[in-house]
Amino acid sequence: MRIAVLNGSPKGDVSVTMQYVHYIQKKFPQHELKILNISQKIKVIKKNEKPFQQIIDEVKSSDGVLWAFPLYFLLVHSNYKRFIELIWENGTESAFKNKYTAALSTSIHFYDHTAHNYINAICDDLNMEYVGSFSADMYDLLKEKEREKLILFAEHFFGAIEKKLPTSKNFHPVIHSEFDYVPSDVKTKVDIGNRKIVILTDSEDDQTNLGKMIKRFSRSFSDEVEVINLHNVDIKGGCLGCIQCGYDNNCSYGDKDGYVEFFNTKVKTADVIVIAGTIRDRYLSSKWKMFFDRSFFNTHTPTMMGKQIGFVISGPLSQIPNVRQILEAYFEVNQGSVVDFITDECEDSAEMDVLLQNLAERLIQYGHEGYMKPVTFLAVGGTKIFRDDIYGRFRFPFRADHKLYRKHGFYDFPQKDYKSRLRNSIMMLLNKIPSMRKDIYTGRMKTEMIKPLQNILETK
Ligand SMILES: Cc1cc2nc3c(=O)[nH]c(=O)nc-3n(C[C@H](O)[C@H](O)[C@H](O)COP(=O)(O)O)c2cc1C
C-alpha cells in the first residue's frame, strides 16, 4: 500500500514526529510511506501551483493519508493550517474524499486533544474515512510499551484500509450564516481613563461583519483605541521550531522582521486586548495561527498577566467549541482574564450592538476593579504540565523559563506544602486505628471538610 504522509513539522526531515513515521516504515516494509514536507515547504507550495498539485496528486493516488504533525500552540503549525485552507481555496477537496486517514502527533500532551479534534473535524469536512488518532509524547518512542502501541496503531490503520472497515463521523458539518450586520450609532461612550486598549485583527474588508463589528466596538470607547491589522505587521514567516528562544527569549528571526517588536511594544504593553477574527474552517485564519505560533519566543512564560481579554468573532463559534477552548486556554495559561466572546451568531443587529457595547463596558470596569476571572482546568492543568517539564526534562533548553519560574515561585510542588504533609502524616496514622477510622469517615468527614470555610464565614 502507498500512504501519503502529510508532514506538519516546520523542521521537515529533522523532525521528531517523522522518527515515528520512520519507525512505522521500518516495521511495515511492505507498505510505502511517502513523506510530503508540508509545513517546511509552505512558501513554495502556496506560491506555486505545481508543488501544491503534486501533493494533491500524491493524495489522490495513495491508498491512505496520514496526518503526521507536531503540536503547535494547541493546534497544528500555522503553515499546516495554511495548507488546509489551500485545499478548499484551490477546490481540491475531492482528492481527499473517501480516503482512509489517521492522525499521528508528537507533543508534550499540552492540548494535544484540541489539535486532534481539529484534524479529525477537517477529515470529516473532507469526507474522509477517519480511522483514528495516535498522540505520542515526543520521547515515547524510547519506551518499548509505547513502540508496541505505535505498531498496533499502524496495523489498525493499514487493516482498516485493506478491509474497508466502516468509520464514523465525529463532527457535524458547520453551517455558515448569510446574516449581514447593520450597526447603529453608539449612544454612550465608555470612559477608558488611562487604560490602553488594543484590538488585534486579520480583517481584510471593512464591509464584512467582522469589519463592521470592529468599527462599532471601537467607537464604544471615549478615546481612540488602537486597531492593529496582522496583515500590516511585518511577519516574514511562521515559527521555525528551532527553540533558540529557550536560552534568553530571543527569537531566531531577530530583527529580520517586526514581529517581536510588535509583540513587545503593542501586545505586552496593553491593558485590554481584543482578538477579532473570522472562523475559517475549524479555527480562525492561518494568519491568526501565525500570530500565536510566533509568540513562542516568550517560551512558557506568561505574557498576559493582568490583562483583560475580549473576543469579537464572526462566524459559527458555538458550533466549534474546540476553537473557543483553544483561545480561552491560550489566554488563561498566559494569565490573562477572558471576559467574553461576542459573535454575530444571534443574527440580530440591535442585539449585537448591545452585546458589543456591554463587552466594552466590562473590559474597562473589570480592569478598574482589578477583577481577574478565576482560572479553570484549562490553566490549572496546562500550568502543571509546564511546571513539571520546565523543572524536569526541559530545564535545558528552556533556561529562560527556569529562571523566571524559580524567581516567581512557579515551582509550587505539593511536596513543599509542609502543613498538608504534617496533617496527612497525623491523619494517616490515626486512620490505622479502626475505631478512629470509623469515626472519621462516618461521623466527621463532612463537617471537618467545611470547618476552615466556616471559620472564614465567621471572621471575614
Ligand atoms: C512553537 C512551539 C509550540 C509548541 N506547542 C505545543 C503545544 O501546544 N502542545 C504540546 O504538547 N507541545 C507543543 N510543542 C512541542 C512540540 O509539539 C514537540 O516538541 C514535537 O515533538 C515537535 O515535533 P517536530 O520535531 O516533528 O516538529 C511546541 C513546540 C514549539 C516549538
The ligand as a Tripos MOL2 file, in Angstrom:
@<TRIPOS>MOLECULE
LIG
   31    33     1     0     0
SMALL
NO_CHARGES

@<TRIPOS>ATOM
      1 C1          6.4390   26.8830   18.9250 C.3       1 LIG1
      2 C2          6.1370   25.5820   19.5570 C.ar      1 LIG1
      3 C3          4.8650   25.3550   20.0510 C.ar      1 LIG1
      4 C4          4.5560   24.1440   20.6540 C.ar      1 LIG1
      5 N1          3.3040   23.9600   21.1330 N.ar      1 LIG1
      6 C5          2.9820   22.8100   21.7530 C.ar      1 LIG1
      7 C6          1.6780   22.6080   22.2930 C.ar      1 LIG1
      8 O1          0.7910   23.4570   22.1990 O.2       1 LIG1
      9 N2          1.4410   21.4430   22.9220 N.ar      1 LIG1
     10 C7          2.3930   20.4690   23.0770 C.ar      1 LIG1
     11 O2          2.0920   19.4590   23.6820 O.2       1 LIG1
     12 N3          3.6210   20.6180   22.5360 N.ar      1 LIG1
     13 C8          3.9470   21.7610   21.8920 C.ar      1 LIG1
     14 N4          5.1890   21.9280   21.3660 N.ar      1 LIG1
     15 C9          6.1400   20.8030   21.4100 C.3       1 LIG1
     16 C10         6.2120   20.0470   20.0730 C.3       1 LIG1
     17 O3          4.9440   19.6630   19.6480 O.3       1 LIG1
     18 C11         7.0690   18.8030   20.2050 C.3       1 LIG1
     19 O4          8.3490   19.1680   20.5680 O.3       1 LIG1
     20 C12         7.0870   17.9880   18.9270 C.3       1 LIG1
     21 O5          7.5810   16.6990   19.2160 O.3       1 LIG1
     22 C13         7.9720   18.5810   17.8540 C.3       1 LIG1
     23 O6          7.8920   17.7550   16.7190 O.3       1 LIG1
     24 P1          8.7070   18.0050   15.3800 P.3       1 LIG1
     25 O7         10.1670   17.8480   15.7160 O.co2     1 LIG1
     26 O8          8.1900   16.9390   14.4780 O.co2     1 LIG1
     27 O9          8.4020   19.3700   14.8750 O.co2     1 LIG1
     28 C14         5.5330   23.1250   20.7590 C.ar      1 LIG1
     29 C15         6.8200   23.3580   20.2700 C.ar      1 LIG1
     30 C16         7.1290   24.5620   19.6730 C.ar      1 LIG1
     31 C17         8.4970   24.8040   19.1590 C.3       1 LIG1
@<TRIPOS>BOND
     1     1     2 1
     2     2     3 ar
     3     2    30 ar
     4     3     4 ar
     5     4     5 ar
     6     4    28 ar
     7     5     6 ar
     8     6     7 ar
     9     6    13 1
    10     7     8 2
    11     7     9 ar
    12     9    10 ar
    13    10    11 2
    14    10    12 ar
    15    12    13 ar
    16    13    14 ar
    17    14    15 1
    18    14    28 ar
    19    15    16 1
    20    16    17 1
    21    16    18 1
    22    18    19 1
    23    18    20 1
    24    20    21 1
    25    20    22 1
    26    22    23 1
    27    23    24 1
    28    24    25 2
    29    24    26 1
    30    24    27 1
    31    28    29 ar
    32    29    30 ar
    33    30    31 1
@<TRIPOS>SUBSTRUCTURE
     1 LIG1         1 GROUP 0 **** ****
